[in-house]
Amino acid sequence: MAELASERDITTIPKVELHIHLNGSIREETASTLARRHGEDPGTALRLVDGRYPGHYANFGGFLDAYMLANQFVRTPDDLELVAAEFARGQAAQNVAYSEAIFTAMIYVRNGMEPTQMWAALNRGLAAGGPDTRIGLVVDAIRDFGQAEAQATIDLVEAAQRDVPIVGLCLTGVDSSEPIENFNILREAATRMGLGYQVHAGEMGPPPSIWEALDVLGADRIGHGVQAIRDPELLERLIREQVPLDVCPSSNVSISLWPTLEDHPVAEFWHRGVNMTISSDDPPFFHTTLTDELRHVVRLARLSRDDLEGLQRRAVRASFADVATKAAVTARIDAWSAAG
């Protein structure tokens, strides 16, 4: 049996993260700075516990409350530039070669941000990671807000400047909160604009939400999909068709979908041949990072150095990046592999 990937392997490998919410990357210190900037006391406004987000929540709603309390203070382009810059620098510090950051633009539009200034602030902030930290944006609509929110999101993306690195559209929110057919406009828009299309499904919702994401919405990639473990026929289909799943173990445990990481299906997914990638979702809210998530998966699924490398390569393949970006990221992984 091959040795497990080492700590050095985990920290030095060029990483690829396909499921991280930019709006969910706001660190406690940053949220506190923004709250003070807008005249609020962080302790009261953010409901931090010993200066931190709770980290564990009774359900998704508990997490969402903490997430929205932080996001209410991202009101100006300068606020957003700070959030984006800290996100990019955090990815660079972990040696993340490529990220697809899910961005809920409509939250900040509702906060009063003018769209052209919003996109420009994002570009300035994301540049803080440096040229080796490539970041694409996957702009999402929250299904709880209905078809009108989805159409407004599409309109924002279509009007965005050409230099904004948008690579995909995404449907997020609580599964089954709205009729699924209402969101076919996202698939149509993604196809029209040459973008990828990701659908969050099978997180809180049951296995049928994954079937619908594939067969009704035409998703290119599934965000989470972990409830497939409860449907043998669906799991076999995902394996047979090699449907990419963005798996975020600590996130699922933190919102009480599984009691512990040891109970999570990530190891079974790996050994059964599910085409999964690993991400951190909303890392400060779950007290994790991508590096931490990879540590967990190495331990739980007994990954070797070669397995860890293969996990990053499959994430490159599943990404919505263009050919040149995929080639550049693959070259970095090649160089790491050759260095031994």
Buried (B, 14 or more C-beta within 10 A) or exposed (E): EEEBBEEEBBEEBBBBBBBBBBBBBBBBEBBBBBBEBBEBEBEEBBEBEEEBBBBBBEEBEBBBEBBEBBBBBBBBBBBBBBBBBBBBBBBBEBBBBBBBBBBBBBBBBBBEBEBEBBBBBBBBBBBBBEEBBBBBBBBBBBBEBBBEBBBBBBEBBEEBEEEBBBBBBBBBBBBBEBEBEBBBBBBEBBEEEEBBBBBBBBBBBBBBBBBBBBEBBBBBBBBBBBBBBEBEEBBEBBBEEEBBBBBBBBBBBBBBBBEEBEEBBBBEBBEBEBBBBBBBBBBBBBBBBBBBBBBBBBBBBBBBBEBBBEBBBBBBBBBBBEEEBBEBBBEBBEEBBEEE
